[in-house]
Amino acid sequence: MPRPCVVITEPLDPDAIAWLAARCEVVHAPLEDQDRVVGALARADALVVRTYTRVDAALLDRAPGLRVVGRAGVGVDNIDLEACRARGVEVVHTPDANTDAVVEFVWSLILSAVRPVAVVEGAMSAEAWRTLRDASLAPRELAGLTLGVLGLGRIGSAVAHVGAALMGRVIYHDLRVIPLSESVGAEAVSRDALLAESDILTIHVDGRAENRGLIGGRECGRIRPDVVFINTSRGFVVDRPALAVFLRANPGALALLDVHDPEPIPADDPLVGLPNARLYPHLAAATVPAKRAMSRVVERVWEALVRDVSSG
């Protein structure tokens, strides 16, 4: 019996690829080579993707034998679940794989924003030493600030849990009613209260269509003029022109954005060049342990292939 063909379009951990190759025929078809992608899909039993492969009806039409799609990551925003369901294609992913990495990244941004640290580059005079120390005087401490978390899911909860140990107050807003026992020391508030009261506002919502433009002009008009605004969820959550208007009008505010729409960031993006906008190249989950954990989606892909054969 021939081994199933699994097409991989984006980089995975080498150990995960080796594990899969011991069981399947693995075909690497990088997105940059669309002719190779199309050719590989024609005989694919399974497809493994990460962030930038869009699995939609057009792609599925090119893969008539596809049985499984594996997303090496948490969300499945780039996969048309309805189109897959209509064709009987199972979708698997790794929802817990990068929580620790993203939470660490969020807190590294918060700490760098609230408590920037100067570095001594070499020997200096006593006057230069004093000047450097004076310039590094932090105006605020975490213990006196309010952390606001929009979306108390897996990652938002973990961010709030750390905040409960470091911050003066942690508040959140979520569509769900969350039992007090699961609120990790955070206080539930309305969305408008969250926007108005947060010194640090971090976004952790999912990829549902209703979240597109969730932070727009109205919301920017309610957040604090000196807010530290962080988005590591989805790029399309933030109305970038509206945020740019807010940042220009409020130079004391700071936006830290790791996700963008589109990616990579185009030259005419309204946030490019703003001194109080720091744009990062989608790094939150960029750790070796997280990549390994996300790449273990290949095990779920294999299980689905075997299960499909057994049930057939």
C-alpha positions in Angstrom: 0.0 0.0 0.0 1.5 3.4 -1.0 2.4 5.8 1.8 0.2 8.9 2.1 1.6 12.1 0.6 1.9 15.0 3.0 2.7 18.5 1.5 4.4 21.1 3.7 4.4 24.7 2.5 6.1 26.5 5.4 9.1 25.7 7.6 8.6 23.2 10.5 11.0 21.8 13.1 13.4 19.3 11.5 12.7 16.6 14.0 9.0 16.8 13.3 9.6 16.5 9.6 11.8 13.5 10.2 9.2 11.9 12.3 6.6 12.4 9.6 8.9 11.2 6.8 9.4 7.9 8.6 5.7 7.3 8.0 4.7 9.3 5.0 6.0 10.7 1.7 6.8 14.3 2.6 6.8 16.9 -0.2 8.2 20.3 0.5 6.4 23.0 -1.6 7.3 26.5 -0.4 4.8 29.2 -1.1 7.3 31.1 -3.2 7.2 28.3 -5.8 3.5 28.2 -6.8 4.1 25.8 -9.6 5.5 23.3 -7.2 2.6 23.9 -4.7 0.0 23.3 -7.4 1.8 20.1 -8.6 2.1 18.8 -5.0 -1.5 19.5 -4.1 -2.7 17.4 -7.0 -1.6 14.2 -5.2 -1.7 15.4 -1.6 -3.4 13.3 1.1 -2.6 15.9 3.7 -1.3 19.5 3.9 0.6 21.1 6.7 0.7 24.9 6.9 1.7 27.6 9.3 0.7 31.3 9.0 0.8 32.4 5.4 -0.8 29.6 3.4 -4.4 30.4 2.7 -6.5 27.2 2.7 -9.6 28.2 0.8 -11.9 26.7 -1.8 -9.6 27.6 -4.6 -6.7 25.6 -3.0 -9.0 22.7 -2.1 -10.1 22.5 -5.7 -6.4 21.8 -6.6 -6.2 19.0 -4.0 -8.9 16.5 -4.9 -7.5 13.8 -2.7 -6.9 15.9 0.4 -8.1 14.4 3.6 -6.4 16.4 6.4 -5.1 19.9 6.9 -2.7 20.5 9.8 -2.1 24.0 11.0 1.2 24.3 13.0 -0.1 27.0 15.4 -2.9 28.1 17.6 -5.5 29.8 15.4 -7.0 28.6 12.1 -7.8 32.0 10.7 -6.1 31.2 7.4 -8.2 28.0 6.9 -11.7 28.1 5.5 -13.3 25.6 7.9 -16.6 25.5 6.1 -15.0 24.8 2.8 -12.9 22.0 4.4 -16.0 20.6 6.1 -18.0 20.6 2.8 -15.2 18.5 1.2 -14.8 16.2 4.2 -11.3 17.5 5.0 -10.4 17.3 8.7 -8.6 20.2 10.2 -6.2 19.8 13.1 -4.0 22.3 14.9 -2.0 22.9 18.2 -4.0 25.2 20.4 -1.7 25.0 23.4 1.7 25.1 21.7 2.8 28.7 22.0 1.0 30.1 25.0 4.2 30.4 27.1 6.1 32.0 24.3 3.4 34.6 23.6 3.0 35.5 27.2 6.7 36.0 27.7 6.8 38.2 24.6 3.9 40.3 25.8 5.5 40.9 29.2 8.9 41.7 27.5 7.1 44.4 25.6 5.4 45.7 28.8 8.6 45.8 30.8 10.5 47.5 28.0 7.8 50.1 27.7 7.4 50.9 31.4 11.0 50.3 32.5 13.4 51.0 29.6 17.0 50.0 30.5 20.0 52.0 29.4 23.2 50.2 28.4 26.7 51.4 29.2 28.6 51.1 25.9 32.0 51.8 27.4 34.0 54.0 29.8 32.5 57.4 30.4 33.0 60.5 32.5 31.2 61.1 35.8 29.1 63.7 34.1 28.1 61.3 31.3 27.3 58.6 33.8 25.0 61.0 35.8 23.4 62.1 32.5 22.7 58.6 31.5 21.2 57.7 34.9 19.0 60.8 34.9 17.7 60.1 31.4 16.8 56.6 32.5 14.6 57.7 35.3 11.3 55.7 34.8 8.2 57.8 35.4 6.0 54.9 36.4 6.1 51.5 38.0 3.9 48.5 37.2 2.6 48.3 40.8 0.8 51.6 40.3 -0.8 50.9 37.0 -3.9 49.1 35.7 -3.5 46.3 33.2 -6.4 45.8 30.8 -6.9 42.5 28.9 -9.3 42.4 26.0 -10.1 38.7 25.6 -9.5 36.3 28.6 -8.9 33.2 26.7 -5.9 30.9 27.0 -3.3 33.5 26.4 -5.2 36.5 27.9 -5.7 34.5 31.1 -2.0 33.7 31.4 -1.1 37.4 30.8 -3.6 38.4 33.4 -2.2 35.8 35.9 1.3 37.4 35.6 -0.3 40.8 35.9 -2.0 39.9 39.1 1.4 39.4 40.7 3.0 42.5 39.3 0.3 45.1 38.7 -1.7 47.3 41.0 -5.0 46.2 39.3 -5.9 43.8 36.5 -9.2 44.2 34.6 -10.6 42.4 31.6 -13.5 42.2 29.1 -14.6 39.1 27.3 -17.7 38.0 25.4 -18.1 35.1 27.7 -19.3 35.2 31.3 -16.2 33.8 33.2 -16.7 32.3 36.6 -14.8 34.1 39.4 -12.7 31.0 40.0 -11.3 31.2 36.5 -10.7 35.0 36.3 -7.1 34.7 37.6 -7.4 37.7 39.9 -8.8 40.0 37.2 -11.9 42.1 37.5 -14.6 41.9 34.8 -15.6 45.3 33.4 -17.4 46.6 30.4 -15.5 47.2 27.2 -15.8 51.0 27.5 -14.5 50.8 31.1 -11.6 48.6 30.0 -10.6 51.1 27.3 -10.9 54.1 29.6 -9.2 52.7 32.7 -6.3 50.7 31.3 -2.8 52.1 31.6 -1.6 49.1 29.6 -4.1 47.6 27.2 -3.3 44.2 25.6 -5.4 42.5 23.0 -6.0 38.7 23.0 -9.1 38.1 20.8 -9.7 35.3 18.3 -10.0 35.5 14.6 -13.8 35.6 14.2 -15.0 38.0 11.5 -16.7 40.2 14.1 -13.3 41.2 15.5 -12.2 42.9 12.3 -11.6 46.5 13.1 -12.5 45.9 16.7 -10.2 48.7 17.8 -11.3 51.6 15.5 -11.8 55.3 15.8 -14.5 55.1 18.5 -12.3 52.9 20.7 -9.2 55.0 20.2 -11.3 58.0 21.4 -11.8 56.2 24.7 -8.3 54.9 25.6 -6.0 56.9 27.8 -3.7 59.5 26.1 -0.6 57.8 27.7 -1.7 54.2 27.2 0.7 51.4 26.3 -1.3 49.6 23.6 -0.3 46.0 22.7 -1.6 43.7 20.0 -0.3 40.2 19.5 -3.6 38.6 18.5 -4.6 39.4 14.8 -3.5 42.2 12.6 -7.0 42.9 11.3 -8.3 43.6 14.8 -6.8 47.1 14.7 -8.0 49.9 12.4 -4.5 51.1 11.6 -5.4 54.6 10.1 -7.5 55.3 13.3 -4.7 54.2 15.5 -2.3 56.4 13.6 -4.5 59.4 14.1 -4.6 58.6 17.8 -0.9 58.2 18.1 -0.2 61.5 16.3 -2.6 63.3 18.6 -1.2 61.7 21.8 2.6 61.5 21.7 2.7 60.1 25.2 0.9 56.9 24.1 2.9 53.9 22.8 1.6 51.2 20.4 3.5 47.9 20.3 2.2 45.7 17.4 3.5 42.3 16.5 0.7 41.4 14.1 -0.3 43.3 11.0 -2.8 43.3 8.1 -1.3 42.7 5.6 2.0 41.0 6.4 4.7 42.0 5.5 4.0 45.7 6.3 3.7 47.8 3.1 5.5 51.1 2.6 2.3 53.1 2.8 1.2 51.7 6.2 0.1 54.7 8.3 2.0 53.5 11.3 5.4 53.2 9.6 7.7 56.0 10.9 5.6 57.1 13.8 7.9 57.6 16.8 5.4 56.1 19.2 4.6 53.0 17.2 6.9 50.0 17.5 6.2 47.4 14.8 7.6 43.9 15.2 7.7 41.1 12.5 5.3 38.6 14.1 7.7 37.4 16.8 5.5 36.4 19.7 5.7 32.7 19.1 9.2 32.8 17.8 11.0 30.5 20.2 12.6 27.1 19.5 10.4 25.3 22.1 7.2 26.9 20.7 8.2 26.0 17.1 8.8 22.4 18.2 5.5 22.2 20.0 3.6 23.7 17.0 5.4 21.4 14.6 4.0 18.4 16.5 0.8 18.9 14.6 2.4 16.3 12.3 1.4 13.7 14.9 -2.2 14.8 14.7 -2.1 14.8 10.9 -0.8 11.2 11.0 -3.4 10.1 13.5 -6.1 11.6 11.3 -4.8 9.8 8.2 -4.6 6.5 10.0 -8.1 7.0 11.5 -9.5 7.8 8.0 -8.0 4.6 6.5 -9.3 2.5 9.4 -12.8 4.0 9.2 -12.8 3.5 5.5 
